[in-house]
């Protein structure tokens, strides 16, 4: 019995540009091979299309056989980039509430994707504008 795929899963497979198998997902063997070599989820250089390495990796993660296999991979990976879409529901559509352990781990994963307040910022560039002259009338520049 084939389960209908939700719209976020369908969009992820389409955005990755992969040829869908009979499940409507990336071929399981291809997905497993890609995920096995994945240690960091990152943007990755784009090829000649608009497909990012993250798009392909996300499609592979969504194409695994079940939630247990997804959790094993997703909890192992370091997340340095986000998935497409502001509120991406693909994992929930695909694996249901079995993804809760992954969501519970999100605070540690989020540190890789968001700058925390304790993270020092890069120094600001010097202004290209010359300093304003001091004014004797106001005592300030």
N, C-alpha and C positions, 0 to 999 in steps of 0.2 A: 504494500500500500504506500503510495507516494503522498507526502504531506505537501499541501499548497505552500508556496514560498510567499512571504510577505513582501510588500513593495520596497522596503529598504534592502532586503537581501537581493531581490531582482536588480535593483539599481546598482548594488555593489558589484555584482557579476558583470553587468553591462559596462560599468565604468572601468573595470579591469580589462575589458576587451578580450576575455577568454572565451573559448568555444565551450558552451555548456554541454554537460553530459545528459543522460536520461533523467537525472534528478533536477536538472536546471542549474547545476552548480559546476565548479571546476572539477575535472576528473579527480577522483579520490587519490589515485596514485600520484598525480601531479601535485595535488594539494599537500599531501604528506611529505613529498620530497622537498617542496619549497619551505614548508614549516620546519622540517628537520634542520635545515640550514639557516634558520632565522634566529638570531639571538637579540637583535634590536629592531624594533618597529620604528622606521624612520622614513622621511620623505623619499630619499634615494633619488639619484639623477633620473630625469625623464628621458625617454627615448625620443624619437621624432614626433610622437603623438603627445596628447595631454595625459597619458597614463603614467602615473607615478609608481615607484616601487611599492609605496604604501598601499596603493589601490590593489595591486596584485597580491600582496601579502594579506590584506584584509579579505579578499575573495578566497584565498586559500584557507584562512582561519574559519571562514563561514562554511567552507566545503568539507570540513572534517566530518567523520561519521556520526559523532554524537557529542553531547555536552562534556562527558568525561575526557574525551580526547582534546576538545577545545580548551578545557580548564588546564589540563596538563601543559599545553603549549602556551596559552595566554598568560599564565602565572609565571612561566619561566622567562618569557620575553621581557626585555627592558623597553619601555614605551617612551620614545623620544619624539614622537609625532602623533598627531590626532588622525582619526578616520574622517572621511568626507562627511559633511552634513553637520549642522549645529546640534540637532537632537537625533542622532543616529540610533535607531531601534533595531538594527539588523540582528544583533546577537540575541535579543529578547524574542524577536520573531522566529529565529532559527532554532534556538536552544531552550527557550522558555525560562522559567525562574531558576533553572539549574545554574544560571550564570551568576547567582548571588555571591558565591565566594570570590569571583573575579571583581565584582562591584565592591565588595567589602575591602578588597586589596587596593582599591582606587586611590585612597589618600597617599599611599607610598608610590603608586604609579604616577599620580598627578604631579609629584615633585619633579618628574622628568619633563613634564609638558608645560608647566607654568613656573614663572619666576616667583620664588618665595620672597617674602620681605627681607629675609636674612641674606639673600643672594646679593652680593655687591653689584652695582650697576657699572657699566663701562664709563670711563671718564668722558665728560662732555667735550666736544670739540671747541676750540677757541673761536670766539666770534670773529667774523671777518669784517665787522663794522669797526671803524676807529672809535676810540673812547670819546664821549662828549666832553667838551671843555667845561672847566669849572666856572660857575657863575658867581661873581662877587655879590650880586644882589640877593640871591637866595641862600648862598653858602652850600649849595648842593649842585651836583652835576645836572 
